[in-house]
Amino acid sequence: MKTRLLILTLFLGLSLPAWACKCRGLEEINEQEIKQYHVIFRGTAIKVVENEEKTIITFRIDKLYKGELQATTLQIATPSDVGACGIASKLGEQWLIYAFRINKVYTTSLCTRTVNLNPPKSWNYADTQKRMQKDLMFLEERTKLKGKTNG
């Protein structure tokens, strides 16, 4: 009986669809990559509200790299499920956010260049950390050269 139950469990487990976030590879940061986003900023999560479909994260904007925002905070929508490529932010975490504006709502996901600036020590994201450092250097230099953040 135990063998049948084990086989049935394995069969059902293997036959269920696996929901995993799949994104295209990110290219080296450049002006073309920047153009596709409506807003880019470095911010700190100050409020997180989740429901079944999406999570709304309110960020304090610490540094604006692109966009025309008058506010010091911005709400960003993301899928609630990491398997659907949503970001999982906790209060106080700093993020580099790349967001699109769709129907007056700013959205982001793991498939953008968005990255946690201080991930847990248990995460091994050496490649992501290198990309993040290159992105930050590019954005800082771009901001200095343009002398503004809205372009």
C-alpha positions as CSV (number, residue, x, y, z in Angstrom):
1,M,0.0,0.0,0.0
2,K,2.8,2.4,0.9
3,T,4.5,1.7,-2.4
4,R,1.3,2.5,-4.4
5,L,0.8,5.7,-2.4
6,L,4.5,6.7,-3.1
7,I,4.1,6.0,-6.8
8,L,0.8,7.9,-7.0
9,T,2.4,10.9,-5.2
10,L,5.4,10.9,-7.5
11,F,3.2,10.7,-10.6
12,L,0.9,13.5,-9.5
13,G,3.9,15.7,-8.4
14,L,5.7,15.2,-11.7
15,S,2.6,15.7,-13.8
16,L,1.6,19.1,-12.3
17,P,2.8,22.1,-14.3
18,A,5.8,23.9,-12.8
19,W,5.3,27.6,-12.5
20,A,8.6,29.4,-12.6
21,C,9.7,32.8,-13.6
22,K,11.3,32.8,-17.0
23,C,12.8,36.0,-18.4
24,R,15.0,37.0,-21.4
25,G,18.6,37.6,-20.6
26,L,19.6,41.1,-19.8
27,E,22.0,42.9,-22.0
28,E,24.8,45.2,-20.8
29,I,23.2,48.5,-19.7
30,N,23.0,51.2,-22.4
31,E,20.8,54.1,-23.5
32,Q,18.6,51.7,-25.5
33,E,17.9,49.6,-22.4
34,I,17.2,52.8,-20.4
35,K,14.7,54.1,-23.0
36,Q,12.2,51.3,-22.4
37,Y,11.5,52.3,-18.8
38,H,9.4,55.2,-17.6
39,V,11.0,55.6,-14.2
40,I,14.3,54.4,-12.7
41,F,15.2,55.1,-9.1
42,R,16.9,53.8,-6.0
43,G,14.5,53.5,-3.2
44,T,13.6,52.0,0.2
45,A,10.5,49.9,0.8
46,I,8.3,51.7,3.3
47,K,5.0,49.8,2.9
48,V,4.1,46.4,1.4
49,V,0.5,45.4,0.7
50,E,-0.2,42.0,-0.8
51,N,-3.3,40.3,-2.3
52,E,-3.7,37.2,-4.4
53,E,-2.8,38.9,-7.7
54,K,-0.4,41.6,-7.0
55,T,1.7,43.3,-4.4
56,I,1.8,47.1,-4.1
57,I,5.1,48.3,-2.6
58,T,5.5,51.9,-1.6
59,F,9.1,53.1,-2.0
60,R,10.7,56.2,-0.6
61,I,12.7,57.6,-3.6
62,D,16.3,58.0,-2.4
63,K,17.7,58.8,-5.9
64,L,15.8,59.4,-9.1
65,Y,17.7,58.4,-12.3
66,K,14.9,58.7,-14.9
67,G,11.4,60.1,-14.8
68,E,9.5,63.2,-13.9
69,L,8.2,62.7,-10.4
70,Q,7.3,65.4,-7.9
71,A,6.6,63.0,-5.1
72,T,9.1,61.6,-2.7
73,T,7.4,58.2,-2.6
74,L,6.0,56.0,-5.4
75,Q,3.8,52.9,-5.4
76,I,5.0,50.0,-7.6
77,A,2.9,47.0,-8.5
78,T,4.4,43.6,-9.0
79,P,2.9,40.1,-9.3
80,S,2.4,38.6,-5.8
81,D,4.0,35.3,-6.8
82,V,7.8,35.1,-7.4
83,G,6.9,32.3,-9.8
84,A,5.1,34.9,-11.8
85,C,8.3,37.1,-11.7
86,G,7.1,39.4,-8.9
87,I,9.7,41.0,-6.6
88,A,9.5,40.1,-2.9
89,S,10.4,43.2,-1.0
90,K,10.5,43.5,2.7
91,L,10.2,46.8,4.7
92,G,13.4,48.7,4.9
93,E,15.1,47.0,1.9
94,Q,16.7,49.1,-0.7
95,W,16.0,48.4,-4.3
96,L,17.1,49.7,-7.7
97,I,13.8,49.9,-9.5
98,Y,13.2,49.9,-13.2
99,A,9.4,50.4,-13.9
100,F,7.0,50.8,-16.7
101,R,3.8,52.9,-16.5
102,I,0.8,51.0,-17.7
103,N,-2.7,52.6,-17.3
104,K,-1.3,55.1,-14.7
105,V,0.2,52.3,-12.6
106,Y,3.9,51.8,-12.3
107,T,4.9,48.1,-12.5
108,T,8.0,46.1,-12.3
109,S,9.1,42.4,-12.1
110,L,12.1,40.2,-11.9
111,C,12.3,40.4,-15.7
112,T,13.3,44.0,-15.6
113,R,16.7,45.2,-14.3
114,T,15.1,45.7,-10.9
115,V,17.3,44.3,-8.2
116,N,17.5,44.2,-4.4
117,L,20.5,46.3,-3.4
118,N,21.0,44.4,-0.1
119,P,19.9,40.8,-0.6
120,P,20.1,38.3,2.3
121,K,23.6,36.9,2.9
122,S,22.3,33.4,2.0
123,W,21.7,34.4,-1.6
124,N,24.4,33.8,-4.1
125,Y,23.9,36.4,-6.7
126,A,27.5,37.2,-7.8
127,D,26.4,37.9,-11.4
128,T,23.5,40.0,-10.3
129,Q,25.7,41.9,-8.0
130,K,28.1,42.7,-10.8
131,R,25.3,43.8,-13.1
132,M,23.9,45.9,-10.3
133,Q,27.2,47.7,-9.8
134,K,27.6,48.3,-13.5
135,D,24.0,49.6,-13.7
136,L,24.6,52.0,-10.7
137,M,27.9,53.3,-12.2
138,F,26.2,53.8,-15.6
139,L,23.2,55.6,-14.0
140,E,25.3,57.8,-11.8
141,E,27.5,58.8,-14.8
142,R,24.5,59.4,-17.0
143,T,22.9,61.6,-14.4
144,K,26.1,63.7,-14.1
145,L,26.4,64.1,-17.8
146,K,22.8,65.0,-18.4
147,G,22.5,67.2,-15.4
148,K,19.0,66.0,-14.9
149,T,17.0,62.9,-14.3
150,N,14.0,63.1,-16.6
151,G,15.7,61.8,-19.8
